[in-house]
Amino acid sequence: MIDWYQAIVLALVQGLTEFLPVSSSAHLLFPSLLLGWPDQGLAFDVAVHVGTLSAVLLYYRADLLRMAGSWLRSLAGGPHSDDSRMVWYLGLATVPAGLAGLLGGDFIEGNLRTLPVIATTTLVFGVLLGMADRRVRRSVSERPLGLLIALLVGLSQALALVPGVSRSGVTMTAALFLGMGRQASARFSFLLSIPIIASAGLLKVLELVSAEAAVDWSTMGIGVVVSGISAYLCIAAFIRLLDKVGFMPFVYYRIALAALLYLIWLF
């Protein structure tokens, strides 16, 4: 059982790192490694999933309503549009991660949640993000999102099951390498988080119900509110500043974080 102040810190970390390309799993190691905090528990995991999902749904509410209307009209025989196609792209891109989670989730959970693995993935995928960002700066044109790009970005998302990779980081990296611009890459990555976070949250809810575990509703409330507010502000600031600062600050941060994780592992 975690205390209220621990719930605030953990929810804040989850909300800020869920959508930034820095890996939430790497950051959530620090409270237990350095401070000896207990595991946050299944109920709290459900709470922060609800919070971060609420944040991205709220931020993209207008886009999502427009996409849903366009998709439904296309199903009824109306014309296809970029919005209706986006729904199909998001569905297609979600499949690889879902299959990877079903087939390899238990192995990853039992064997790859180690400090050297997280340090290495934090470093390697940080460097790849830097290479992708440099490619964008040299490019004179952007490729529009299409079926093949959506599928390849979806395949890259499956790699995020490995701790330290960062779901948002790897999907934006793949989109950048495939020729998309920074804003388009970030938007597709954030929209793609919706079915993944919703699915993960639903699985945790089912696990929580079957476990019949005691629920601390006040701690869950803290998790929902703090993670939701911090995630929303994080998305808004990231989108606003992305074209000004690019991805390199996050690359440097990941390299420094990996070095720190290696030092903790070694000493």
N, C-alpha and C positions, 0 to 999 in steps of 0.2 A: 504494500500500500504506500503510495506516495503522498507527501504533504502538499498543502495548497500552494506554497511558494515553488515547490518542485514542479507542480502541474503547470504553473504559469511559465516557468523557464522552458520546460519541455514543449509546451504548446507553442510558445514563441519561436523556438528553434525549428519546430516542424513547419510552422506557417511560413517562416522566412526562407527556409531551404527547400521546400517542396517544389517551388517553381523556378528558383534560381539554378543555374547550371553548376552547382557546387557539391551535390550529393548530400541528401538529408541523413542517410545512414552513417556517413562518416562523422557528421556533427553530433548525432545522437549517441555516439560512443563516449564522448567526453564526460558527461555527467556520471556514468557508471565507472569509467576508467580512472578519472582523476578525483572524483568526489565520493565514490562508493555508493551512489544512489541506487535504490532498488529498481528492478524492472518496472516499467510504467504500467504494465498489466493490459489485458485484452480490452477491458471496458474503455480505458483511456485511449487505446488505439482506435477504437470505433469513434470516439468523440472527435479526435483530431482529423480523422478522415471526413467526418460530417462537416467540420469547420472548413477545411481546405476545399472540399467539393462545393460548399455553399459560396465560397469566395469566387471561384472561377465561374460558377453559374451566374452569380450576380454581375460580375464584371462584363461577361459576354451575353447578358440577357437579351439585348436587342438583336444581336447576330443570331443567337439560337432560335429566337421566335421567328425571325425572317427565314432561316434555313428550314425550320420545321414546316412552315407554311408552304414554302416553295417545293419541298420534298413531297408533301401530301398532295399538292396540286399536280405534280408530275406523275404520281401514282394513279391519280384519277384521269390521266390522259392529257394533262396539260404539258406545256413545253418544259424542257430541261433548262436549268440555269446554273450559274456558278454555285449558287447556294444549295440547290438540290443535289448537285454532284458532290459538294463538300460532305454531305451526310453519308453518301456511299463511300467516299474516300476515308472518312473517319472510321466507318464500320470495317472496311477492308484492312486498314492499318492497325486496328485493334486485335485482329485475329492472331497474328504471330506471337504477341506477348501472352495472350490468353492460353494458347497451346503450349508455349514454353513453360508457363507457370504450372499448368496441369501435369506436364510430363517431367519437368525437372525442378519444380519448386522445392520439394522435400530435400533433394540432394543439395541444392544451393543453400537452403536454410541450415542443413546439418554440417556442411563441409566448407562453405566459402565465406561465412561470416567471421572472418579472422582479421586481425590487425594488419598483417602483411598483405593480404589480398586487398583490403580496402585502401591501404596506402598506395599500392601499385596501380589499382584501377583509377584512383583519384589523380595520380600523376599522369598515367598514359592517356586517359581520356581528356585531361586538361590540355595536354600538348596537342592532341588532335583537334580540340576546339580552337586553339590558337592558329593552327595551320588552316583550318576552315575559314576563320575570320580574315586571315591575310588573303586568302583566295578571293573573298568578297571584295576587299579593297582594290584588288587588281582587276576585277571584272568590270566590263563596261555595260553589261546587260544582265537581267534577271530572267530565270526560267519560270514560267507559271506552274502552279501545282497541277499535276496530272495523275493519272492512274498509276503509272510506273513509279513516279516519285513517292506517291502516298504509300505504295506497297513497300518500297525500299526503306522509307522512314519507319514504317511499322516493323519491319524486320530488325532495324537497329534498336527499336524500343524494347525488343525481347532481351537485348543485352543488359538492360537496366535491372533485370532481376538479380544480377551479380552486385553485391553491395559495393558502393563507392563509384559506380559508373555514372549515376545521376540520370534519371529518366528525361528530364527536360534538357540536360546537357547533351546527351547522346542523340536525341531526336533533332535538336537544333543543329548539332554538328553535321549529321547526315544530310539535313535539308540544305545547309550551306554548301557542302561538298557537291550536292546535286544541282547547284546553280540558283537556288532560291535566295532572295534577299533577307536581310536581318529581320525586318518587321514581319514578312510573310512566314519565315521560319518560326519565329516566336509565336505568332498567332496560331499556326497549325499545331505546334507543340502543346500550347496551352489548351486548345480545343480537344486535342487528342488525349489530354489528361483526364477528361471528364468520364469517358467510359471505363478507363483503367481504375481511377480512384473510386468510382461508384461500384465497380465489380469487387475490388479489394475490400471496400467497406462492407458490402453485402455479405461476403464470405466471413468477415470477422463478426458481423452481427449474428449469422447463423451459428458460428462457433461459440459465441458468447451465450446464445440461447441454449444450445445443447449442453454447455458446461454447467449451466445453472449457477454461475458464479455470482457472488454478492456484488452489487453495483453501488458505488459511491456517487450519487447523482450530483452532488455539489462539485466534485472533482471533474466529472464528465462535463458539467456546464462550463467550468473554467476552460476545459480543453476545447470545447466547441467555439466559445466566444473569442478566446485569445488567438487560437489558430486561424479562425475565420477572418478576424480583423487584420491580423498581421499578414496573412496570405493575400488579402485583397489589396492592401497598401503596397505590398511587395510587387504584385503584378502591375499595378498602376504605375509605380515608379520605374520599374524595369522597362515597360513599353515606352514611357516618356523619355527615358535617358538613353535608350539603346542606340539610336543613330548618332548620338553625341559621343558616347564613350566606347561603343563596340563591346566586344567580348573579352578583350585583353585584360582588363582588371580581374575578371573571374579566372582567367588562365593563370595569372601570377598568384592569385589567392590559392588556387588548387595546388600549384607547385609548392608554395609555402606550407600548406596544410599537409600535403604528402610528406614533406620533410619532417614536420612535427610528429606525424604518426609513425614514421620510421624511427625517430628518436625515442618515442615512448616504447615502441616494440623492442628496441635494442637495449635500452637502459632501465 
